[in-house]
């Protein structure tokens, strides 16, 4: 029984192999017949056009612009070679179907997309994309609706790229993120005959509560820097005053004292008592000694 089953399995495999080989041979033969038939029809059409040229010449000519290319399908297959154009070219109207492709740069806006960053912050991001067709044949044969395909691919790539970064990276590295999005789009769309030229992130919309928190944080940081600057200025001013006072003579010190009294503004809340400078001489020499004693204690 085992030998019989094995023999049957081998026979089935051989039958399947023979069937596969037969199908391949039949498909090759059918494709060969179609090619021969197409060549015969093309030759007969060319002869007919030559014989009736004055009447059919205007039907077989087409003109396209400098920024356009024409992809010709003859009996359902793309004509070999590069796309036709620009200018005047000839075709067989009853055998050929022409699709015109625009080679100019196209731009479109991405509507605001809800994006969740790596640190859990919800953003609304919109962008603009610039692309152009570089291979008309691939653009026509490999993608059904190229504009919609590029639009959808850009949306998904934008969400994936921004979702892999934190809010701080998104705010500070917009140019680098846009460049990485452009490279990702180019790697995928080049198979469709499209070259993505530029991707720009237009706007980032943050939640209102987050905007208030960031504004409060920025204001607190500015106040802290201002206080540090004021404190540093006071320290420098005190050092400068100390150096200036150490070099004053008694007469200059007395003049400085009188100048300080004259600079005090008169007000009801300020009372100034002027004392002779000689009364202070008895306290000035003893003050450093008192300070030294207190320091020793």
C-alpha positions as CSV (number, residue, x, y, z in Angstrom):
1,X,0.0,0.0,0.0
2,X,2.8,2.5,0.9
3,X,4.6,1.7,-2.4
4,X,1.3,2.2,-4.3
5,X,0.7,5.6,-2.6
6,X,4.2,6.7,-3.4
7,X,3.9,5.8,-7.0
8,X,0.5,7.6,-7.2
9,X,2.0,10.7,-5.7
10,X,4.9,10.7,-8.1
11,X,2.5,10.3,-11.0
12,X,0.4,13.2,-9.7
13,X,3.5,15.4,-9.4
14,X,4.5,14.5,-13.0
15,X,1.0,15.2,-14.2
16,X,1.0,18.6,-12.5
17,X,4.5,19.4,-13.9
18,X,3.3,18.4,-17.3
19,X,0.2,20.6,-16.9
20,X,2.3,23.5,-15.8
21,X,4.7,23.1,-18.7
22,X,1.8,22.8,-21.1
23,X,0.2,25.9,-19.8
24,X,3.4,27.9,-20.1
25,X,3.9,26.6,-23.6
26,X,0.3,27.5,-24.5
27,X,0.7,31.0,-23.1
28,X,3.9,31.5,-25.0
29,X,2.4,30.3,-28.2
30,X,-0.7,32.5,-27.7
31,X,1.5,35.6,-27.0
32,X,3.5,34.8,-30.1
33,X,0.3,34.6,-32.2
34,X,-0.9,37.9,-30.8
35,X,2.5,39.6,-31.6
36,X,2.4,38.3,-35.1
37,X,-1.2,39.4,-35.5
38,X,-0.4,42.8,-34.2
39,X,2.6,43.1,-36.6
40,X,0.4,42.1,-39.5
41,X,-2.3,44.7,-38.6
42,X,0.3,47.4,-38.1
43,X,1.8,46.6,-41.5
44,X,-1.6,46.6,-43.2
45,X,-2.5,49.9,-41.5
46,X,0.7,51.5,-42.6
47,X,0.1,50.4,-46.2
48,X,-3.4,51.7,-46.1
49,X,-2.2,55.1,-44.7
50,X,0.4,55.4,-47.4
51,X,-2.1,54.6,-50.2
52,X,-4.6,57.1,-48.9
53,X,-2.2,59.6,-47.4
54,X,-3.8,62.8,-48.5
55,X,-7.1,61.8,-46.9
56,X,-5.8,60.0,-43.8
57,X,-2.7,62.1,-43.1
58,X,-4.6,64.6,-40.9
59,X,-6.1,61.7,-38.9
60,X,-2.7,60.2,-38.1
61,X,-0.9,63.3,-36.9
62,X,-1.0,64.8,-33.4
63,X,0.8,67.7,-31.7
64,X,1.6,68.0,-28.0
65,X,3.2,70.8,-26.0
66,X,6.8,71.1,-24.8
67,X,5.8,70.1,-21.2
68,X,3.8,67.1,-22.3
69,X,4.6,63.5,-23.4
70,X,2.4,61.0,-25.1
71,X,2.2,57.3,-24.1
72,X,0.9,55.2,-26.9
73,X,-1.0,51.9,-26.4
74,X,-1.1,49.8,-29.5
75,X,-3.6,46.9,-29.3
76,X,-3.5,47.3,-25.5
77,X,0.3,47.3,-25.2
78,X,2.7,50.2,-24.7
79,X,4.7,51.0,-27.8
80,X,8.4,50.3,-27.1
81,X,10.7,53.2,-26.6
82,X,10.4,56.4,-24.8
83,X,7.2,58.5,-24.7
84,X,6.5,60.6,-27.8
85,X,6.9,64.3,-27.9
86,X,7.1,67.2,-27.8
87,X,5.9,68.5,-31.1
88,X,4.5,66.4,-34.0
89,X,4.3,62.7,-34.1
90,X,2.4,60.0,-36.1
91,X,0.1,57.2,-34.9
92,X,-2.5,54.8,-36.2
93,X,-5.9,56.1,-35.0
94,X,-7.8,52.8,-35.2
95,X,-5.1,50.8,-33.4
96,X,-3.5,53.3,-30.9
97,X,-4.8,54.8,-27.7
98,X,-2.9,57.9,-26.6
99,X,-2.6,59.1,-23.0
100,X,-0.9,62.5,-22.4
101,X,1.2,63.1,-19.3
102,X,2.1,66.5,-18.0
103,X,5.7,66.8,-16.9
104,X,5.4,70.2,-15.0
105,X,5.9,70.4,-11.3
106,X,2.7,69.8,-9.3
107,X,2.1,71.1,-5.8
108,X,-0.7,70.2,-3.4
109,X,-1.5,71.0,0.2
110,X,-2.0,68.3,2.9
111,X,-5.0,69.1,5.0
112,X,-4.3,69.4,8.8
113,X,-3.6,65.9,10.2
114,X,-4.0,64.8,13.7
115,X,-0.6,63.5,14.8
116,X,0.3,62.0,18.2
117,X,4.0,62.6,19.0
118,X,6.3,60.2,20.8
119,X,5.7,61.9,24.1
120,X,1.9,61.8,23.8
121,X,1.1,65.3,22.6
122,X,-1.6,65.8,20.0
123,X,-0.8,68.1,17.1
124,X,-2.4,69.3,13.9
125,X,0.1,69.5,11.1
126,X,-0.3,70.6,7.5
127,X,2.3,70.5,4.7
128,X,2.8,71.2,1.0
129,X,4.4,68.7,-1.5
130,X,6.0,69.4,-4.8
131,X,6.5,66.6,-7.3
132,X,6.9,66.0,-11.1
133,X,6.6,63.0,-13.4
134,X,10.0,61.8,-14.8
135,X,8.9,58.4,-16.4
136,X,5.5,58.8,-18.2
137,X,5.2,55.1,-19.1
138,X,5.6,54.0,-15.4
139,X,3.2,56.8,-14.3
140,X,0.5,55.5,-16.7
141,X,1.0,51.8,-16.3
142,X,2.0,51.3,-12.6
143,X,-0.5,53.4,-10.7
144,X,-4.2,54.0,-11.4
145,X,-4.7,57.4,-9.9
146,X,-1.3,58.9,-9.4
147,X,-2.4,62.2,-7.7
148,X,-4.5,60.3,-5.1
149,X,-1.8,57.8,-4.5
150,X,0.8,60.5,-3.9
151,X,-1.6,62.4,-1.7
152,X,-2.4,59.3,0.4
153,X,1.3,58.3,0.7
154,X,2.2,61.8,1.9
155,X,-0.4,61.7,4.6
156,X,0.7,58.4,6.0
157,X,4.4,59.3,5.8
158,X,3.8,62.6,7.5
159,X,2.0,60.9,10.4
160,X,4.6,58.2,10.8
161,X,7.5,60.6,10.6
162,X,6.1,63.1,13.2
163,X,4.9,60.3,15.5
164,X,8.4,59.0,15.9
165,X,9.6,62.3,17.4
166,X,8.9,64.2,20.6
167,X,7.3,67.7,20.7
168,X,10.6,69.4,21.2
169,X,12.2,67.6,18.2
170,X,9.2,68.5,16.0
171,X,9.4,72.2,17.0
172,X,13.2,72.5,16.7
173,X,14.0,70.1,13.8
174,X,11.3,70.9,11.3
175,X,13.8,71.1,8.4
176,X,15.4,67.8,9.1
177,X,12.0,66.0,9.5
178,X,10.8,67.5,6.2
179,X,14.0,66.2,4.5
180,X,13.5,62.7,5.9
181,X,9.9,62.7,4.7
182,X,11.0,63.8,1.3
183,X,13.6,60.9,1.1
184,X,10.9,58.4,2.2
185,X,8.4,59.6,-0.4
186,X,11.1,59.6,-3.1
187,X,12.1,56.0,-2.4
188,X,8.5,54.8,-2.8
189,X,7.2,57.1,-5.6
190,X,10.2,56.6,-7.9
191,X,8.7,53.2,-8.8
192,X,5.7,55.1,-10.2
193,X,7.8,57.4,-12.3
194,X,7.5,60.3,-9.9
195,X,10.2,62.5,-8.3
196,X,9.3,64.3,-5.1
197,X,11.2,67.6,-5.3
198,X,10.3,69.3,-2.0
199,X,8.3,68.8,1.2
200,X,7.6,71.7,3.6
201,X,5.8,71.6,6.9
202,X,3.6,74.7,6.9
203,X,2.0,75.0,10.3
204,X,1.9,73.2,13.7
205,X,-1.2,73.8,15.7
206,X,-0.8,73.0,19.5
207,X,-3.7,72.7,22.0
208,X,-4.7,75.9,23.8
209,X,-3.8,74.5,27.2
210,X,-0.4,73.4,26.0
211,X,0.2,76.8,24.4
212,X,-0.5,78.5,27.8
213,X,1.8,76.2,29.6
214,X,4.6,76.8,27.2
215,X,4.0,80.6,27.4
216,X,4.1,80.5,31.2
217,X,7.3,78.4,31.1
218,X,9.0,80.8,28.6
219,X,7.9,83.8,30.7
220,X,9.3,82.2,33.9
221,X,12.6,81.5,32.1
222,X,12.9,85.1,30.8
223,X,12.2,86.4,34.3
224,X,14.9,84.2,35.8
225,X,17.4,85.3,33.2
226,X,16.5,88.9,33.9
227,X,17.1,88.5,37.6
228,X,20.4,86.8,37.0
229,X,21.5,89.7,34.7
230,X,20.5,92.3,37.3
231,X,22.3,90.4,40.1
232,X,25.5,90.1,38.0
233,X,25.3,93.9,37.3
234,X,24.9,94.7,41.0
235,X,27.9,92.5,41.8
236,X,30.0,94.3,39.2
237,X,28.8,97.7,40.4
238,X,29.7,96.9,44.0
239,X,33.2,95.8,43.0
240,X,33.7,99.0,41.0
241,X,32.5,101.2,43.9
242,X,34.8,99.4,46.3
243,X,37.8,99.9,44.0
244,X,36.8,103.6,43.5
245,X,36.4,104.2,47.2
246,X,39.7,102.7,48.1
247,X,41.5,105.2,46.0
248,X,39.7,108.4,47.3
249,X,41.5,110.9,49.4
250,X,39.7,112.5,52.4
251,X,39.0,115.7,50.4
252,X,37.6,113.7,47.4
253,X,35.6,111.5,49.8
254,X,34.1,114.7,51.3
255,X,33.2,116.1,47.9
256,X,31.6,112.8,46.9
257,X,29.6,112.9,50.1
258,X,28.3,116.4,49.3
259,X,27.5,115.3,45.7
260,X,25.5,112.4,47.0
261,X,23.5,114.7,49.3
262,X,22.7,117.0,46.3
263,X,21.5,114.0,44.2
264,X,18.9,113.0,46.7
265,X,15.4,114.0,45.6
266,X,13.4,116.1,47.9
267,X,10.2,114.3,49.1
268,X,8.0,114.3,52.1
269,X,8.9,110.7,52.8
270,X,12.7,111.3,52.8
271,X,14.4,113.2,55.6
272,X,18.1,113.9,55.3
273,X,20.3,114.9,58.2
274,X,23.6,116.4,57.2
275,X,26.5,115.9,59.6
276,X,30.0,117.2,59.5
277,X,32.4,114.7,58.1
278,X,34.7,115.3,61.1
279,X,32.2,113.5,63.4
280,X,32.6,110.4,61.2
281,X,36.4,110.4,61.6
282,X,36.2,109.0,65.1
283,X,34.1,106.0,63.9
284,X,35.9,105.2,60.6
285,X,39.3,104.1,62.1
286,X,37.6,102.0,64.8
287,X,35.2,100.2,62.4
288,X,37.8,97.9,60.8
289,X,39.0,96.9,64.3
290,X,35.5,96.1,65.4
291,X,35.0,94.0,62.3
292,X,38.2,92.1,63.0
293,X,37.2,91.4,66.6
294,X,33.8,90.2,65.5
295,X,35.5,88.0,62.8
296,X,37.8,86.6,65.4
297,X,34.9,85.7,67.7
